[in-house]
Amino acid sequence: MPDDRPCLTRAWRETRGELHGWLRHRLDGDAEADDLLQEVFLRALRQGDAFCALDNPRAWLFQVARNALTDRLRARRPQVELGDELAAAESEPLAPVDQLSQCLPRVLAELSAADRLAIELCDIAGQSQQVLAERLGISLSGAKSRLQRARLRLRARLVEGCQVCFDEAGLVAGFVPRPPPE
């Protein structure tokens, strides 16, 4: 134990036994637990003076042990080589609905500011309708109605502006791309 870092010496002395038991319980034997415990100690040593600045050295040591254990267990799992068909699947062309992003910026710019805010906040940024309600200062049911109407107007603009067509199931079958606004 290095005498130049008494904080590490003290933390290690207080935590080592508990860490070893925790690791031994999760691994196949004492030897593997000892190896991982040594790895945790080396990581603590590499921290240098930063280790002494930790608010909770015990928690840090356990987190390092958890991470090291996770890495060890992941390395044990058999690795499956991916076949060539996966690479071929990635190179297939995108479905028409996935390509609509080419048309979306122009159509969004043509919507009213309120409709654009509702679509961008809830559908693009993934915020909740409650966030939209708070942002607009309206009730949740009002925000839901506003978003629903904005979606209908967006769909109408996509059909009109980008000539989106649908198949019998109502899925996007094609469209005519439009350049984004300048």
C-alpha positions as CSV (number, residue, x, y, z in Angstrom):
1,M,0.0,0.0,0.0
2,P,1.4,3.4,-0.9
3,D,1.9,5.7,2.1
4,D,1.7,8.8,0.0
5,R,-2.1,8.4,-0.4
6,P,-3.6,7.6,3.1
7,C,-7.1,8.2,1.8
8,L,-6.7,5.3,-0.7
9,T,-5.1,3.1,2.0
10,R,-7.9,3.8,4.4
11,A,-10.7,3.4,1.8
12,W,-9.2,0.2,0.5
13,R,-8.7,-1.3,4.0
14,E,-12.4,-0.5,4.9
15,T,-13.9,-1.7,1.6
16,R,-11.6,-4.5,0.4
17,G,-13.3,-7.4,2.3
18,E,-16.8,-6.3,1.3
19,L,-15.8,-5.9,-2.3
20,H,-14.1,-9.3,-2.4
21,G,-17.2,-11.0,-1.0
22,W,-19.5,-9.2,-3.4
23,L,-17.3,-10.2,-6.4
24,R,-16.9,-13.8,-5.1
25,H,-20.7,-14.1,-4.9
26,R,-21.0,-13.1,-8.5
27,L,-18.1,-15.0,-10.0
28,D,-17.1,-18.7,-10.3
29,G,-14.4,-18.7,-7.6
30,D,-11.9,-16.9,-5.4
31,A,-9.2,-16.7,-8.0
32,E,-11.5,-14.8,-10.5
33,A,-12.7,-12.5,-7.7
34,D,-9.1,-11.9,-6.6
35,D,-8.2,-10.9,-10.2
36,L,-11.1,-8.5,-10.5
37,L,-10.3,-7.1,-7.0
38,Q,-6.8,-6.4,-8.1
39,E,-8.1,-4.7,-11.3
40,V,-10.3,-2.4,-9.1
41,F,-7.3,-1.5,-6.9
42,L,-5.1,-0.7,-9.9
43,R,-7.8,1.6,-11.3
44,A,-8.0,3.3,-7.9
45,L,-4.2,3.7,-8.0
46,R,-4.3,5.2,-11.5
47,Q,-6.7,7.9,-10.1
48,G,-3.8,9.4,-8.2
49,D,-4.7,12.4,-6.1
50,A,-8.1,12.5,-7.7
51,F,-9.1,9.5,-5.6
52,C,-8.7,11.5,-2.5
53,A,-11.0,14.2,-3.8
54,L,-13.9,11.7,-4.1
55,D,-16.9,12.4,-2.0
56,N,-17.7,8.7,-1.5
57,P,-14.7,6.4,-2.2
58,R,-16.6,3.3,-1.2
59,A,-19.3,4.0,-3.8
60,W,-16.6,4.7,-6.4
61,L,-14.9,1.4,-5.7
62,F,-18.1,-0.5,-5.9
63,Q,-19.0,1.2,-9.2
64,V,-15.6,0.4,-10.7
65,A,-16.1,-3.2,-9.5
66,R,-19.6,-3.4,-11.1
67,N,-18.2,-2.0,-14.4
68,A,-15.2,-4.5,-14.3
69,L,-17.6,-7.4,-13.5
70,T,-19.9,-6.4,-16.4
71,D,-17.0,-6.2,-18.8
72,R,-15.8,-9.7,-17.6
73,L,-19.2,-11.2,-18.0
74,R,-19.7,-9.7,-21.4
75,A,-16.4,-11.1,-22.5
76,R,-17.6,-14.6,-21.5
77,R,-20.6,-14.5,-23.8
78,P,-20.1,-16.3,-27.0
79,Q,-19.7,-14.0,-30.0
80,V,-21.9,-14.8,-33.0
81,E,-20.5,-13.7,-36.4
82,L,-23.1,-11.9,-38.5
83,G,-23.8,-13.2,-41.9
84,D,-23.4,-11.5,-45.2
85,E,-27.2,-11.2,-45.5
86,L,-27.2,-8.5,-42.8
87,A,-24.8,-6.3,-44.8
88,A,-27.0,-6.8,-47.9
89,A,-30.1,-5.8,-45.9
90,E,-28.5,-2.5,-44.9
91,S,-27.8,-1.6,-48.5
92,E,-31.5,-2.0,-49.6
93,P,-33.2,1.2,-50.5
94,L,-35.3,3.0,-47.9
95,A,-39.1,2.6,-47.9
96,P,-40.9,5.7,-49.3
97,V,-42.1,6.7,-45.9
98,D,-38.5,6.8,-44.6
99,Q,-37.5,9.1,-47.5
100,L,-40.2,11.6,-46.7
101,S,-37.6,13.5,-44.6
102,Q,-36.5,15.0,-47.9
103,C,-39.9,16.7,-48.2
104,L,-40.7,17.4,-44.6
105,P,-38.6,20.6,-44.0
106,R,-40.3,22.5,-46.8
107,V,-43.8,21.4,-45.8
108,L,-43.1,22.2,-42.1
109,A,-42.0,25.7,-43.2
110,E,-45.4,26.2,-44.9
111,L,-47.4,25.4,-41.8
112,S,-48.5,28.0,-39.3
113,A,-46.2,28.7,-36.4
114,A,-48.6,27.0,-33.9
115,D,-48.9,23.9,-36.1
116,R,-45.1,23.8,-36.6
117,L,-44.5,24.1,-32.9
118,A,-46.9,21.3,-32.1
119,I,-45.4,18.9,-34.7
120,E,-41.8,19.8,-33.9
121,L,-42.2,19.6,-30.1
122,C,-44.2,16.4,-29.9
123,D,-43.5,14.4,-33.0
124,I,-39.9,15.4,-33.8
125,A,-38.4,16.3,-30.4
126,G,-40.4,13.6,-28.7
127,Q,-41.8,15.8,-25.9
128,S,-45.1,15.0,-24.3
129,Q,-48.4,16.7,-25.1
130,Q,-48.3,18.0,-21.5
131,V,-45.2,20.0,-22.4
132,L,-47.0,21.4,-25.4
133,A,-49.9,22.4,-23.2
134,E,-47.6,24.1,-20.7
135,R,-45.7,25.9,-23.5
136,L,-48.9,27.2,-25.0
137,G,-50.6,27.9,-21.7
138,I,-53.6,25.7,-22.6
139,S,-55.2,22.5,-21.1
140,L,-53.9,19.1,-21.9
141,S,-57.0,18.3,-23.9
142,G,-56.6,21.5,-25.8
143,A,-53.0,20.5,-26.6
144,K,-54.1,17.1,-27.8
145,S,-56.7,18.7,-30.1
146,R,-54.2,21.2,-31.4
147,L,-51.6,18.5,-32.2
148,Q,-54.2,16.3,-33.9
149,R,-55.3,19.2,-36.1
150,A,-51.7,20.1,-36.9
151,R,-51.0,16.5,-38.0
152,L,-54.1,16.5,-40.3
153,R,-52.9,19.8,-41.9
154,L,-49.3,18.4,-42.2
155,R,-50.7,15.3,-44.0
156,A,-52.8,17.5,-46.3
157,R,-49.7,19.6,-47.1
158,L,-47.6,16.5,-47.7
159,V,-50.3,15.1,-50.1
160,E,-50.6,18.4,-51.9
161,G,-47.0,19.8,-51.9
162,C,-45.1,16.5,-52.3
163,Q,-47.7,14.5,-54.1
164,V,-47.6,11.8,-51.5
165,C,-49.7,8.8,-52.5
166,F,-50.9,5.9,-50.3
167,D,-51.4,2.2,-51.0
168,E,-54.6,0.3,-50.1
169,A,-53.4,-0.2,-46.5
170,G,-53.0,3.6,-46.1
171,L,-49.2,3.4,-46.0
172,V,-47.0,5.8,-48.0
173,A,-46.4,4.3,-51.4
174,G,-44.5,7.2,-53.0
175,F,-44.0,11.0,-53.3
176,V,-42.3,13.6,-55.4
177,P,-39.3,15.1,-53.5
178,R,-39.2,18.9,-53.1
179,P,-36.0,20.8,-52.3
180,P,-36.0,22.4,-48.8
181,P,-36.7,26.1,-48.5
182,E,-33.8,28.5,-49.1
